[in-house]
Amino acid sequence: MQPEAVIPGSVPAELLLVRSESAGVAVGSLRAYANGFEFTLHVRLRREDEEYRHGMSDPFDWHASGRGGTTRDQALRLGILYADERRAASTSRRPMLPDGAEAGELVLQQGGSSGSDRRWDGDFWVHPLPPDGPVTFVASWLAYGVTETRAQVDGSAIRAAASRAIELWPDDPDYEPAGGWASGTITAGEPGEPGTSSPPSGPC
């Protein structure tokens, strides 16, 4: 969990993951701490979708009854891949940090979100900090015809931003928040998940 009494360092990066005739997905507002970083995922639809009559409440978790038989496999998928091949994906949720997270296993957690019929913005927490090298964001959204797409940010830029984070009251004991985040699956890359195919030969 990100520290409660720290002002994060900012990473100047806006990554466009998806831009199709009907949908757009981008990563922005990267903020780094000593133990990880957070970002905001911006999701947009060109037009109101009839299956989102009550707003785009969660593009990651469509029901099988939606969109004329859409299954969860067609929902928005997001993955993160570190240069050392650790990876995590937003394929399910757990109420607490999974076992093994303290051993350096990559964790992706979804936090608060808001949206409308055409817009969804959600915060995510990633732990731990990446090593030097590229941090690759991977997305797919089969319901809108988007197969795997990638964009990268420099891991050293995230680490540099973390070094600029300001701890406001370093003498205070650690504070554990009551909740508010739901963790994504830690995965070593299972078939069909974002980031499990071979990386492209050229730059993203």
C-alpha positions, 0 to 999 in steps of 0.5 A: 500500500502506498504511504499515507503521509508522503507527497509522491514524485511525478513522472512526466508520462502520458501513454496512449494504449488504445485508440480505435474507432470506438474506444480509447485507453491511456495511462497518465498521472504517474506518481512514485513512492519509495515502495511503488507507484500509482497511475490513473487509467483513462477509458473513453468511448466514442459513443454511449454503449447500450450495454452501459445504461447505468454508466461505465461502472467497471470496464474490467468486469463485464457480465456474460449477459452484456453486449449480446452475449459478451463474456469476461474474456472480452472485457478490458484487460490491463497488464504490466511487465517489468524488464526483469520479466515480472508481470501482473494483470488485472484479471481478478480482485482480492481484498488484501495483498496476496502472500508473497508480495513482500518477496518482491513479487509484482502486485497490481491493485485497483483503487477508486474510480469514477465515470459516466456512460462514455468515461471511466477513470480509475487509479492503480497501485503497483508494488514494488518499484521497477528495476531500470529498463522499460516498464511495459503497459499491455492492454486488450479489449476484444469487445471493441476489436482491440487485440494486444497493444503496448506502450512503455515508460522508462523504469529509471524515470519512475525510480528517479521520481520516487527519490523526489517523494517527500515524507512529511512526518518521518518520525511518526509510526507507520499507519495502515489504512483500513482499506479502499484498494482491491488487488489484481491477480499476480500472474506469471503470464497465463495463456490469453492474458495481456503481456504473455505473447512475445514482445514486438520486434520494434519499439512500442 
